[in-house]
Amino acid sequence: MRHAIVLAANYDYVNAAETTLKSIFYHTPHAQVYLANMDILQEWFTNINQKLAGINPSYRNISCIGNSF
């Protein structure tokens, strides 16, 4: 069974988003995660891919333009 999870975060909550992603992929390895954000840098996604390489994460970056989610 696949699970879909949607998270919304901005750069101020990047540490919490990282912790949440690690927890999700550790406990629900087949989850599909969508991370909606407005200002998280692409470098962060490169780093999180390296940290989660052994887990084989499945997530999508959804860049939002505007002032609200």
PQR file of N, CA, C, O and H, with PARSE charges and radii, in Angstrom:
ATOM      1  N   MET A   1       0.844  -1.169   0.000 -0.4000 1.5000
ATOM      2  CA  MET A   1       0.000   0.000   0.000 -0.0000 2.0000
ATOM      3  C   MET A   1       0.894   1.238   0.000  0.5500 1.7000
ATOM      4  O   MET A   1       1.884   1.300   0.729 -0.5500 1.4000
ATOM      5  N   ARG A   2       0.535   2.224  -0.826 -0.4000 1.5000
ATOM      6  CA  ARG A   2       1.269   3.480  -0.874 -0.0000 2.0000
ATOM      7  C   ARG A   2       0.497   4.525  -0.093  0.5500 1.7000
ATOM      8  O   ARG A   2      -0.733   4.561  -0.116 -0.5500 1.4000
ATOM      9  H   ARG A   2      -0.269   2.174  -1.418  0.4000 1.0000
ATOM     10  N   HIS A   3       1.234   5.368   0.594 -0.4000 1.5000
ATOM     11  CA  HIS A   3       0.648   6.474   1.337 -0.0000 2.0000
ATOM     12  C   HIS A   3       1.110   7.778   0.706  0.5500 1.7000
ATOM     13  O   HIS A   3       2.265   7.890   0.297 -0.5500 1.4000
ATOM     14  H   HIS A   3       2.234   5.339   0.613  0.4000 1.0000
ATOM     15  N   ALA A   4       0.234   8.755   0.623 -0.4000 1.5000
ATOM     16  CA  ALA A   4       0.595  10.091   0.142 -0.0000 2.0000
ATOM     17  C   ALA A   4       0.516  11.056   1.319  0.5500 1.7000
ATOM     18  O   ALA A   4      -0.495  11.124   2.017 -0.5500 1.4000
ATOM     19  H   ALA A   4      -0.705   8.663   0.956  0.4000 1.0000
ATOM     20  N   ILE A   5       1.589  11.792   1.523 -0.4000 1.5000
ATOM     21  CA  ILE A   5       1.682  12.746   2.627 -0.0000 2.0000
ATOM     22  C   ILE A   5       2.102  14.083   2.043  0.5500 1.7000
ATOM     23  O   ILE A   5       3.019  14.150   1.224 -0.5500 1.4000
ATOM     24  H   ILE A   5       2.410  11.736   0.956  0.4000 1.0000
ATOM     25  N   VAL A   6       1.430  15.150   2.466 -0.4000 1.5000
ATOM     26  CA  VAL A   6       1.766  16.490   1.995 -0.0000 2.0000
ATOM     27  C   VAL A   6       2.239  17.318   3.181  0.5500 1.7000
ATOM     28  O   VAL A   6       1.544  17.417   4.192 -0.5500 1.4000
ATOM     29  H   VAL A   6       0.685  15.096   3.132  0.4000 1.0000
ATOM     30  N   LEU A   7       3.424  17.915   3.055 -0.4000 1.5000
ATOM     31  CA  LEU A   7       3.983  18.805   4.066 -0.0000 2.0000
ATOM     32  C   LEU A   7       4.100  20.203   3.473  0.5500 1.7000
ATOM     33  O   LEU A   7       4.335  20.367   2.276 -0.5500 1.4000
ATOM     34  H   LEU A   7       3.989  17.835   2.233  0.4000 1.0000
ATOM     35  N   ALA A   8       3.936  21.188   4.311 -0.4000 1.5000
ATOM     36  CA  ALA A   8       4.165  22.577   3.899 -0.0000 2.0000
ATOM     37  C   ALA A   8       5.171  23.174   4.871  0.5500 1.7000
ATOM     38  O   ALA A   8       5.019  23.052   6.087 -0.5500 1.4000
ATOM     39  H   ALA A   8       3.744  21.056   5.283  0.4000 1.0000
ATOM     40  N   ALA A   9       6.191  23.816   4.336 -0.4000 1.5000
ATOM     41  CA  ALA A   9       7.226  24.396   5.187 -0.0000 2.0000
ATOM     42  C   ALA A   9       7.877  25.558   4.452  0.5500 1.7000
ATOM     43  O   ALA A   9       7.766  25.687   3.233 -0.5500 1.4000
ATOM     44  H   ALA A   9       6.315  23.915   3.349  0.4000 1.0000
ATOM     45  N   ASN A  10       8.559  26.402   5.221 -0.4000 1.5000
ATOM     46  CA  ASN A  10       9.399  27.425   4.619 -0.0000 2.0000
ATOM     47  C   ASN A  10      10.792  27.271   5.226  0.5500 1.7000
ATOM     48  O   ASN A  10      11.026  26.383   6.045 -0.5500 1.4000
ATOM     49  H   ASN A  10       8.650  26.298   6.211  0.4000 1.0000
ATOM     50  N   TYR A  11      11.710  28.140   4.820 -0.4000 1.5000
ATOM     51  CA  TYR A  11      13.094  27.976   5.245 -0.0000 2.0000
ATOM     52  C   TYR A  11      13.258  28.043   6.766  0.5500 1.7000
ATOM     53  O   TYR A  11      14.179  27.430   7.306 -0.5500 1.4000
ATOM     54  H   TYR A  11      11.520  28.862   4.154  0.4000 1.0000
ATOM     55  N   ASP A  12      12.394  28.768   7.460 -0.4000 1.5000
ATOM     56  CA  ASP A  12      12.481  28.847   8.919 -0.0000 2.0000
ATOM     57  C   ASP A  12      12.234  27.489   9.582  0.5500 1.7000
ATOM     58  O   ASP A  12      12.684  27.263  10.705 -0.5500 1.4000
ATOM     59  H   ASP A  12      11.646  29.266   7.021  0.4000 1.0000
ATOM     60  N   TYR A  13      11.538  26.600   8.911 -0.4000 1.5000
ATOM     61  CA  TYR A  13      11.193  25.290   9.473 -0.0000 2.0000
ATOM     62  C   TYR A  13      11.905  24.153   8.759  0.5500 1.7000
ATOM     63  O   TYR A  13      11.447  23.012   8.811 -0.5500 1.4000
ATOM     64  H   TYR A  13      11.173  26.784   7.998  0.4000 1.0000
ATOM     65  N   VAL A  14      13.014  24.442   8.094 -0.4000 1.5000
ATOM     66  CA  VAL A  14      13.713  23.424   7.325 -0.0000 2.0000
ATOM     67  C   VAL A  14      14.243  22.296   8.224  0.5500 1.7000
ATOM     68  O   VAL A  14      14.250  21.139   7.802 -0.5500 1.4000
ATOM     69  H   VAL A  14      13.386  25.369   8.052  0.4000 1.0000
ATOM     70  N   ASN A  15      14.678  22.600   9.432 -0.4000 1.5000
ATOM     71  CA  ASN A  15      15.153  21.542  10.337 -0.0000 2.0000
ATOM     72  C   ASN A  15      14.011  20.623  10.752  0.5500 1.7000
ATOM     73  O   ASN A  15      14.185  19.406  10.821 -0.5500 1.4000
ATOM     74  H   ASN A  15      14.672  23.539   9.775  0.4000 1.0000
ATOM     75  N   ALA A  16      12.858  21.193  11.027 -0.4000 1.5000
ATOM     76  CA  ALA A  16      11.694  20.374  11.382 -0.0000 2.0000
ATOM     77  C   ALA A  16      11.246  19.542  10.180  0.5500 1.7000
ATOM     78  O   ALA A  16      10.849  18.388  10.343 -0.5500 1.4000
ATOM     79  H   ALA A  16      12.716  22.181  10.971  0.4000 1.0000
ATOM     80  N   ALA A  17      11.304  20.108   8.991 -0.4000 1.5000
ATOM     81  CA  ALA A  17      10.932  19.365   7.783 -0.0000 2.0000
ATOM     82  C   ALA A  17      11.880  18.192   7.565  0.5500 1.7000
ATOM     83  O   ALA A  17      11.443  17.102   7.194 -0.5500 1.4000
ATOM     84  H   ALA A  17      11.627  21.045   8.858  0.4000 1.0000
ATOM     85  N   GLU A  18      13.164  18.404   7.791 -0.4000 1.5000
ATOM     86  CA  GLU A  18      14.144  17.327   7.637 -0.0000 2.0000
ATOM     87  C   GLU A  18      13.873  16.198   8.628  0.5500 1.7000
ATOM     88  O   GLU A  18      13.880  15.026   8.254 -0.5500 1.4000
ATOM     89  H   GLU A  18      13.519  19.290   8.092  0.4000 1.0000
ATOM     90  N   THR A  19      13.638  16.543   9.862 -0.4000 1.5000
ATOM     91  CA  THR A  19      13.344  15.537  10.888 -0.0000 2.0000
ATOM     92  C   THR A  19      12.074  14.769  10.536  0.5500 1.7000
ATOM     93  O   THR A  19      12.019  13.548  10.684 -0.5500 1.4000
ATOM     94  H   THR A  19      13.632  17.496  10.166  0.4000 1.0000
ATOM     95  N   THR A  20      11.064  15.484  10.075 -0.4000 1.5000
ATOM     96  CA  THR A  20       9.798  14.854   9.705 -0.0000 2.0000
ATOM     97  C   THR A  20       9.992  13.899   8.527  0.5500 1.7000
ATOM     98  O   THR A  20       9.466  12.786   8.541 -0.5500 1.4000
ATOM     99  H   THR A  20      11.109  16.475   9.955  0.4000 1.0000
ATOM    100  N   LEU A  21      10.737  14.323   7.515 -0.4000 1.5000
ATOM    101  CA  LEU A  21      10.999  13.453   6.370 -0.0000 2.0000
ATOM    102  C   LEU A  21      11.738  12.181   6.786  0.5500 1.7000
ATOM    103  O   LEU A  21      11.386  11.086   6.349 -0.5500 1.4000
ATOM    104  H   LEU A  21      11.164  15.227   7.503  0.4000 1.0000
ATOM    105  N   LYS A  22      12.748  12.325   7.618 -0.4000 1.5000
ATOM    106  CA  LYS A  22      13.490  11.154   8.088 -0.0000 2.0000
ATOM    107  C   LYS A  22      12.565  10.191   8.819  0.5500 1.7000
ATOM    108  O   LYS A  22      12.629   8.980   8.606 -0.5500 1.4000
ATOM    109  H   LYS A  22      13.034  13.216   7.973  0.4000 1.0000
ATOM    110  N   SER A  23      11.717  10.718   9.668 -0.4000 1.5000
ATOM    111  CA  SER A  23      10.792   9.883  10.429 -0.0000 2.0000
ATOM    112  C   SER A  23       9.792   9.183   9.511  0.5500 1.7000
ATOM    113  O   SER A  23       9.534   7.989   9.659 -0.5500 1.4000
ATOM    114  H   SER A  23      11.665  11.702   9.841  0.4000 1.0000
ATOM    115  N   ILE A  24       9.237   9.927   8.571 -0.4000 1.5000
ATOM    116  CA  ILE A  24       8.261   9.340   7.649 -0.0000 2.0000
ATOM    117  C   ILE A  24       8.885   8.191   6.867  0.5500 1.7000
ATOM    118  O   ILE A  24       8.317   7.101   6.799 -0.5500 1.4000
ATOM    119  H   ILE A  24       9.447  10.898   8.450  0.4000 1.0000
ATOM    120  N   PHE A  25      10.052   8.432   6.279 -0.4000 1.5000
ATOM    121  CA  PHE A  25      10.665   7.403   5.442 -0.0000 2.0000
ATOM    122  C   PHE A  25      11.207   6.229   6.251  0.5500 1.7000
ATOM    123  O   PHE A  25      11.318   5.122   5.725 -0.5500 1.4000
ATOM    124  H   PHE A  25      10.514   9.318   6.334  0.4000 1.0000
ATOM    125  N   TYR A  26      11.541   6.446   7.505 -0.4000 1.5000
ATOM    126  CA  TYR A  26      11.981   5.345   8.355 -0.0000 2.0000
ATOM    127  C   TYR A  26      10.799   4.448   8.730  0.5500 1.7000
ATOM    128  O   TYR A  26      10.904   3.222   8.683 -0.5500 1.4000
ATOM    129  H   TYR A  26      11.450   7.345   7.933  0.4000 1.0000
ATOM    130  N   HIS A  27       9.682   5.064   9.102 -0.4000 1.5000
ATOM    131  CA  HIS A  27       8.524   4.306   9.579 -0.0000 2.0000
ATOM    132  C   HIS A  27       7.558   3.910   8.466  0.5500 1.7000
ATOM    133  O   HIS A  27       6.806   2.948   8.625 -0.5500 1.4000
ATOM    134  H   HIS A  27       9.597   6.060   9.140  0.4000 1.0000
ATOM    135  N   THR A  28       7.562   4.624   7.352 -0.4000 1.5000
ATOM    136  CA  THR A  28       6.662   4.335   6.229 -0.0000 2.0000
ATOM    137  C   THR A  28       7.481   4.418   4.942  0.5500 1.7000
ATOM    138  O   THR A  28       7.370   5.396   4.202 -0.5500 1.4000
ATOM    139  H   THR A  28       8.173   5.405   7.223  0.4000 1.0000
ATOM    140  N   PRO A  29       8.297   3.407   4.668 -0.5600 1.5000
ATOM    141  CA  PRO A  29       9.255   3.505   3.563  0.2800 2.0000
ATOM    142  C   PRO A  29       8.631   3.641   2.174  0.5500 1.7000
ATOM    143  O   PRO A  29       9.303   4.104   1.253 -0.5500 1.4000
ATOM    144  N   HIS A  30       7.391   3.258   1.999 -0.4000 1.5000
ATOM    145  CA  HIS A  30       6.767   3.346   0.674 -0.0000 2.0000
ATOM    146  C   HIS A  30       5.908   4.590   0.510  0.5500 1.7000
ATOM    147  O   HIS A  30       5.130   4.683  -0.439 -0.5500 1.4000
ATOM    148  H   HIS A  30       6.844   2.881   2.747  0.4000 1.0000
ATOM    149  N   ALA A  31       6.037   5.539   1.414 -0.4000 1.5000
ATOM    150  CA  ALA A  31       5.233   6.760   1.348 -0.0000 2.0000
ATOM    151  C   ALA A  31       5.698   7.656   0.198  0.5500 1.7000
ATOM    152  O   ALA A  31       6.884   7.712  -0.129 -0.5500 1.4000
ATOM    153  H   ALA A  31       6.669   5.464   2.185  0.4000 1.0000
ATOM    154  N   GLN A  32       4.759   8.337  -0.389 -0.4000 1.5000
ATOM    155  CA  GLN A  32       5.040   9.366  -1.397 -0.0000 2.0000
ATOM    156  C   GLN A  32       4.802  10.699  -0.699  0.5500 1.7000
ATOM    157  O   GLN A  32       3.678  10.986  -0.287 -0.5500 1.4000
ATOM    158  H   GLN A  32       3.796   8.292  -0.124  0.4000 1.0000
ATOM    159  N   VAL A  33       5.849  11.523  -0.559 -0.4000 1.5000
ATOM    160  CA  VAL A  33       5.748  12.772   0.186 -0.0000 2.0000
ATOM    161  C   VAL A  33       5.877  13.952  -0.769  0.5500 1.7000
ATOM    162  O   VAL A  33       6.742  13.974  -1.644 -0.5500 1.4000
ATOM    163  H   VAL A  33       6.762  11.290  -0.894  0.4000 1.0000
ATOM    164  N   TYR A  34       5.000  14.928  -0.580 -0.4000 1.5000
ATOM    165  CA  TYR A  34       5.029  16.175  -1.338 -0.0000 2.0000
ATOM    166  C   TYR A  34       5.370  17.287  -0.359  0.5500 1.7000
ATOM    167  O   TYR A  34       4.691  17.447   0.655 -0.5500 1.4000
ATOM    168  H   TYR A  34       4.298  14.910   0.131  0.4000 1.0000
ATOM    169  N   LEU A  35       6.407  18.054  -0.648 -0.4000 1.5000
ATOM    170  CA  LEU A  35       6.839  19.144   0.222 -0.0000 2.0000
ATOM    171  C   LEU A  35       6.564  20.475  -0.477  0.5500 1.7000
ATOM    172  O   LEU A  35       7.292  20.873  -1.387 -0.5500 1.4000
ATOM    173  H   LEU A  35       6.958  17.924  -1.472  0.4000 1.0000
ATOM    174  N   ALA A  36       5.509  21.153  -0.042 -0.4000 1.5000
ATOM    175  CA  ALA A  36       5.149  22.456  -0.599 -0.0000 2.0000
ATOM    176  C   ALA A  36       5.956  23.528   0.127  0.5500 1.7000
ATOM    177  O   ALA A  36       5.993  23.568   1.357 -0.5500 1.4000
ATOM    178  H   ALA A  36       4.918  20.830   0.697  0.4000 1.0000
ATOM    179  N   ASN A  37       6.601  24.393  -0.649 -0.4000 1.5000
ATOM    180  CA  ASN A  37       7.439  25.431  -0.044 -0.0000 2.0000
ATOM    181  C   ASN A  37       7.564  26.615  -0.985  0.5500 1.7000
ATOM    182  O   ASN A  37       7.299  26.519  -2.183 -0.5500 1.4000
ATOM    183  H   ASN A  37       6.571  24.361  -1.648  0.4000 1.0000
ATOM    184  N   MET A  38       7.979  27.741  -0.403 -0.4000 1.5000
ATOM    185  CA  MET A  38       8.177  28.947  -1.203 -0.0000 2.0000
ATOM    186  C   MET A  38       9.644  29.365  -1.287  0.5500 1.7000
ATOM    187  O   MET A  38      10.033  30.064  -2.222 -0.5500 1.4000
ATOM    188  H   MET A  38       8.194  27.819   0.570  0.4000 1.0000
ATOM    189  N   ASP A  39      10.460  28.944  -0.319 -0.4000 1.5000
ATOM    190  CA  ASP A  39      11.809  29.508  -0.274 -0.0000 2.0000
ATOM    191  C   ASP A  39      12.911  28.538   0.146  0.5500 1.7000
ATOM    192  O   ASP A  39      13.995  28.979   0.529 -0.5500 1.4000
ATOM    193  H   ASP A  39      10.144  28.376   0.441  0.4000 1.0000
ATOM    194  N   ILE A  40      12.665  27.248   0.086 -0.4000 1.5000
ATOM    195  CA  ILE A  40      13.710  26.292   0.437 -0.0000 2.0000
ATOM    196  C   ILE A  40      14.625  26.134  -0.777  0.5500 1.7000
ATOM    197  O   ILE A  40      14.162  25.875  -1.888 -0.5500 1.4000
ATOM    198  H   ILE A  40      11.785  26.890  -0.224  0.4000 1.0000
ATOM    199  N   LEU A  41      15.916  26.292  -0.551 -0.4000 1.5000
ATOM    200  CA  LEU A  41      16.899  26.271  -1.629 -0.0000 2.0000
ATOM    201  C   LEU A  41      17.089  24.861  -2.187  0.5500 1.7000
ATOM    202  O   LEU A  41      16.936  23.871  -1.472 -0.5500 1.4000
ATOM    203  H   LEU A  41      16.292  26.503   0.351  0.4000 1.0000
ATOM    204  N   GLN A  42      17.423  24.789  -3.468 -0.4000 1.5000
ATOM    205  CA  GLN A  42      17.648  23.506  -4.128 -0.0000 2.0000
ATOM    206  C   GLN A  42      18.806  22.747  -3.472  0.5500 1.7000
ATOM    207  O   GLN A  42      18.816  21.516  -3.472 -0.5500 1.4000
ATOM    208  H   GLN A  42      17.547  25.594  -4.049  0.4000 1.0000
ATOM    209  N   GLU A  43      19.781  23.477  -2.914 -0.4000 1.5000
ATOM    210  CA  GLU A  43      20.904  22.828  -2.236 -0.0000 2.0000
ATOM    211  C   GLU A  43      20.434  21.981  -1.055  0.5500 1.7000
ATOM    212  O   GLU A  43      21.014  20.934  -0.768 -0.5500 1.4000
ATOM    213  H   GLU A  43      19.772  24.476  -2.915  0.4000 1.0000
ATOM    214  N   TRP A  44      19.390  22.435  -0.377 -0.4000 1.5000
ATOM    215  CA  TRP A  44      18.852  21.674   0.747 -0.0000 2.0000
ATOM    216  C   TRP A  44      18.327  20.331   0.255  0.5500 1.7000
ATOM    217  O   TRP A  44      18.532  19.309   0.910 -0.5500 1.4000
ATOM    218  H   TRP A  44      18.920  23.286  -0.610  0.4000 1.0000
ATOM    219  N   PHE A  45      17.654  20.323  -0.890 -0.4000 1.5000
ATOM    220  CA  PHE A  45      17.132  19.080  -1.440 -0.0000 2.0000
ATOM    221  C   PHE A  45      18.268  18.143  -1.856  0.5500 1.7000
ATOM    222  O   PHE A  45      18.154  16.926  -1.707 -0.5500 1.4000
ATOM    223  H   PHE A  45      17.488  21.153  -1.422  0.4000 1.0000
ATOM    224  N   THR A  46      19.350  18.699  -2.372 -0.4000 1.5000
ATOM    225  CA  THR A  46      20.524  17.894  -2.709 -0.0000 2.0000
ATOM    226  C   THR A  46      21.091  17.245  -1.452  0.5500 1.7000
ATOM    227  O   THR A  46      21.416  16.057  -1.458 -0.5500 1.4000
ATOM    228  H   THR A  46      19.443  19.687  -2.493  0.4000 1.0000
ATOM    229  N   ASN A  47      21.210  18.022  -0.372 -0.4000 1.5000
ATOM    230  CA  ASN A  47      21.734  17.483   0.890 -0.0000 2.0000
ATOM    231  C   ASN A  47      20.808  16.435   1.491  0.5500 1.7000
ATOM    232  O   ASN A  47      21.280  15.412   1.985 -0.5500 1.4000
ATOM    233  H   ASN A  47      20.946  18.986  -0.368  0.4000 1.0000
ATOM    234  N   ILE A  48      19.508  16.669   1.458 -0.4000 1.5000
ATOM    235  CA  ILE A  48      18.574  15.705   2.049 -0.0000 2.0000
ATOM    236  C   ILE A  48      18.577  14.411   1.235  0.5500 1.7000
ATOM    237  O   ILE A  48      18.396  13.331   1.798 -0.5500 1.4000
ATOM    238  H   ILE A  48      19.125  17.500   1.057  0.4000 1.0000
ATOM    239  N   ASN A  49      18.779  14.504  -0.072 -0.4000 1.5000
ATOM    240  CA  ASN A  49      18.891  13.292  -0.888 -0.0000 2.0000
ATOM    241  C   ASN A  49      20.081  12.456  -0.457  0.5500 1.7000
ATOM    242  O   ASN A  49      19.993  11.229  -0.410 -0.5500 1.4000
ATOM    243  H   ASN A  49      18.926  15.381  -0.529  0.4000 1.0000
ATOM    244  N   GLN A  50      21.197  13.106  -0.142 -0.4000 1.5000
ATOM    245  CA  GLN A  50      22.384  12.391   0.315 -0.0000 2.0000
ATOM    246  C   GLN A  50      22.146  11.747   1.677  0.5500 1.7000
ATOM    247  O   GLN A  50      22.561  10.611   1.908 -0.5500 1.4000
ATOM    248  H   GLN A  50      21.269  14.103  -0.180  0.4000 1.0000
ATOM    249  N   LYS A  51      21.479  12.468   2.583 -0.4000 1.5000
ATOM    250  CA  LYS A  51      21.219  11.935   3.916 -0.0000 2.0000
ATOM    251  C   LYS A  51      20.245  10.761   3.895  0.5500 1.7000
ATOM    252  O   LYS A  51      20.335   9.857   4.726 -0.5500 1.4000
ATOM    253  H   LYS A  51      21.142  13.390   2.395  0.4000 1.0000
ATOM    254  N   LEU A  52      19.316  10.778   2.947 -0.4000 1.5000
ATOM    255  CA  LEU A  52      18.292   9.739   2.877 -0.0000 2.0000
ATOM    256  C   LEU A  52      18.595   8.685   1.809  0.5500 1.7000
ATOM    257  O   LEU A  52      17.729   7.874   1.482 -0.5500 1.4000
ATOM    258  H   LEU A  52      19.242  11.513   2.272  0.4000 1.0000
ATOM    259  N   ALA A  53      19.801   8.688   1.271 -0.4000 1.5000
ATOM    260  CA  ALA A  53      20.142   7.792   0.161 -0.0000 2.0000
ATOM    261  C   ALA A  53      19.904   6.326   0.490  0.5500 1.7000
ATOM    262  O   ALA A  53      19.438   5.580  -0.372 -0.5500 1.4000
ATOM    263  H   ALA A  53      20.505   9.346   1.537  0.4000 1.0000
ATOM    264  N   GLY A  54      20.204   5.896   1.687 -0.4000 1.5000
ATOM    265  CA  GLY A  54      20.026   4.494   2.061 -0.0000 2.0000
ATOM    266  C   GLY A  54      18.576   4.089   2.226  0.5500 1.7000
ATOM    267  O   GLY A  54      18.252   2.902   2.199 -0.5500 1.4000
ATOM    268  H   GLY A  54      20.583   6.502   2.387  0.4000 1.0000
ATOM    269  N   ILE A  55      17.710   5.058   2.397 -0.4000 1.5000
ATOM    270  CA  ILE A  55      16.292   4.775   2.632 -0.0000 2.0000
ATOM    271  C   ILE A  55      15.515   4.729   1.316  0.5500 1.7000
ATOM    272  O   ILE A  55      14.426   4.157   1.270 -0.5500 1.4000
ATOM    273  H   ILE A  55      17.973   6.022   2.419  0.4000 1.0000
ATOM    274  N   ASN A  56      16.055   5.322   0.240 -0.4000 1.5000
ATOM    275  CA  ASN A  56      15.387   5.404  -1.051 -0.0000 2.0000
ATOM    276  C   ASN A  56      14.089   6.202  -0.961  0.5500 1.7000
ATOM    277  O   ASN A  56      13.010   5.649  -1.173 -0.5500 1.4000
ATOM    278  H   ASN A  56      16.940   5.786   0.277  0.4000 1.0000
ATOM    279  N   PRO A  57      14.179   7.488  -0.652 -0.5600 1.5000
ATOM    280  CA  PRO A  57      12.977   8.298  -0.458  0.2800 2.0000
ATOM    281  C   PRO A  57      12.229   8.568  -1.761  0.5500 1.7000
ATOM    282  O   PRO A  57      12.808   8.562  -2.847 -0.5500 1.4000
ATOM    283  N   SER A  58      10.946   8.801  -1.621 -0.4000 1.5000
ATOM    284  CA  SER A  58      10.118   9.181  -2.755 -0.0000 2.0000
ATOM    285  C   SER A  58       9.351  10.437  -2.367  0.5500 1.7000
ATOM    286  O   SER A  58       8.313  10.361  -1.710 -0.5500 1.4000
ATOM    287  H   SER A  58      10.476   8.805  -0.739  0.4000 1.0000
ATOM    288  N   TYR A  59       9.865  11.587  -2.776 -0.4000 1.5000
ATOM    289  CA  TYR A  59       9.184  12.839  -2.458 -0.0000 2.0000
ATOM    290  C   TYR A  59       9.286  13.785  -3.640  0.5500 1.7000
ATOM    291  O   TYR A  59      10.141  13.635  -4.512 -0.5500 1.4000
ATOM    292  H   TYR A  59      10.708  11.649  -3.310  0.4000 1.0000
ATOM    293  N   ARG A  60       8.411  14.740  -3.645 -0.4000 1.5000
ATOM    294  CA  ARG A  60       8.373  15.742  -4.696 -0.0000 2.0000
ATOM    295  C   ARG A  60       8.434  17.129  -4.059  0.5500 1.7000
ATOM    296  O   ARG A  60       7.784  17.403  -3.050 -0.5500 1.4000
ATOM    297  H   ARG A  60       7.716  14.861  -2.936  0.4000 1.0000
ATOM    298  N   ASN A  61       9.221  17.979  -4.668 -0.4000 1.5000
ATOM    299  CA  ASN A  61       9.309  19.373  -4.251 -0.0000 2.0000
ATOM    300  C   ASN A  61       8.244  20.158  -5.003  0.5500 1.7000
ATOM    301  O   ASN A  61       8.244  20.187  -6.233 -0.5500 1.4000
ATOM    302  H   ASN A  61       9.750  17.757  -5.488  0.4000 1.0000
ATOM    303  N   ILE A  62       7.349  20.786  -4.277 -0.4000 1.5000
ATOM    304  CA  ILE A  62       6.331  21.627  -4.881 -0.0000 2.0000
ATOM    305  C   ILE A  62       6.645  23.072  -4.503  0.5500 1.7000
ATOM    306  O   ILE A  62       6.389  23.495  -3.376 -0.5500 1.4000
ATOM    307  H   ILE A  62       7.349  20.762  -3.277  0.4000 1.0000
ATOM    308  N   SER A  63       7.197  23.818  -5.443 -0.4000 1.5000
ATOM    309  CA  SER A  63       7.523  25.220  -5.182 -0.0000 2.0000
ATOM    310  C   SER A  63       6.282  26.070  -5.376  0.5500 1.7000
ATOM    311  O   SER A  63       5.657  26.038  -6.437 -0.5500 1.4000
ATOM    312  H   SER A  63       7.405  23.474  -6.359  0.4000 1.0000
ATOM    313  N   CYS A  64       5.929  26.824  -4.360 -0.4000 1.5000
ATOM    314  CA  CYS A  64       4.742  27.670  -4.398 -0.0000 2.0000
ATOM    315  C   CYS A  64       5.183  29.118  -4.525  0.5500 1.7000
ATOM    316  O   CYS A  64       6.122  29.549  -3.855 -0.5500 1.4000
ATOM    317  H   CYS A  64       6.436  26.851  -3.498  0.4000 1.0000
ATOM    318  N   ILE A  65       4.519  29.854  -5.369 -0.4000 1.5000
ATOM    319  CA  ILE A  65       4.794  31.277  -5.519 -0.0000 2.0000
ATOM    320  C   ILE A  65       3.608  32.035  -4.938  0.5500 1.7000
ATOM    321  O   ILE A  65       2.459  31.784  -5.302 -0.5500 1.4000
ATOM    322  H   ILE A  65       3.757  29.504  -5.913  0.4000 1.0000
ATOM    323  N   GLY A  66       3.896  32.951  -4.044 -0.4000 1.5000
ATOM    324  CA  GLY A  66       2.836  33.707  -3.394 -0.0000 2.0000
ATOM    325  C   GLY A  66       3.119  33.841  -1.913  0.5500 1.7000
ATOM    326  O   GLY A  66       4.189  33.451  -1.447 -0.5500 1.4000
ATOM    327  H   GLY A  66       4.830  33.154  -3.749  0.4000 1.0000
ATOM    328  N   ASN A  67       2.186  34.380  -1.180 -0.4000 1.5000
ATOM    329  CA  ASN A  67       2.396  34.636   0.231 -0.0000 2.0000
ATOM    330  C   ASN A  67       1.678  33.674   1.164  0.5500 1.7000
ATOM    331  O   ASN A  67       1.819  33.789   2.381 -0.5500 1.4000
ATOM    332  H   ASN A  67       1.316  34.696  -1.559  0.4000 1.0000
ATOM    333  N   SER A  68       0.923  32.741   0.636 -0.4000 1.5000
ATOM    334  CA  SER A  68       0.194  31.846   1.530 -0.0000 2.0000
ATOM    335  C   SER A  68       0.081  30.462   0.928  0.5500 1.7000
ATOM    336  O   SER A  68       0.227  30.266  -0.278 -0.5500 1.4000
ATOM    337  H   SER A  68       0.809  32.648  -0.353  0.4000 1.0000
ATOM    338  N   PHE A  69      -0.180  29.517   1.800 -0.4000 1.5000
ATOM    339  CA  PHE A  69      -0.436  28.138   1.391 -0.0000 2.0000
ATOM    340  C   PHE A  69      -1.906  27.892   1.485  0.5500 1.7000
ATOM    341  O   PHE A  69      -2.368  26.791   1.189 -0.5500 1.4000
ATOM    342  H   PHE A  69      -0.298  29.676   2.780  0.4000 1.0000
TER
END
